[in-house]
Amino acid sequence: MLGVFPLGLLTRRQANLTNIPAMMISTAVCTILPILIWIGTLHLGWSWLIVIGTGITFIISVTSRRIVAFISIDRALRYGFY
């Protein structure tokens, strides 16, 4: 959820459909990382999970917004809605 906050501040587009999957993916990654830390395969402080989750959410949301915008413009041009 922290990754969606800078999106609201830095971008002007509304794309809630891309924010929800981005938050779910970052939650899944941040759930797996403590397990890897506990097993000992990853040496990382727990406070970095916040930074990693925020970065994942932000990057996925920004890139998927551009993909969704491109698809919607392509559909609009193809079917004459634009």
C-alpha positions, 0 to 999 in steps of 0.5 A: 500500500505504501507503493501506491501512495507515491503513485498518487503523488507523482502521476496523474492517471487513475489505474486502480486495476493495476494497483491491486495486482501490484499490491498482491504481488508485492505482498506475496514477495514480502511473504516469501522473503522472511521465510528465506531469511529464516531458513538462512538463504537470504541475509537481509534485515527485516526493515528492507522488506518495506523498501522492497515491497514499496519498490515492487508495487511502484514498478509493477504499477507504473509499467502495467499502467502504461501497458493498460493505457496502450491496450485501451488506446489500441482498442479504441482506435481499432473499434472506432471509439476514439 
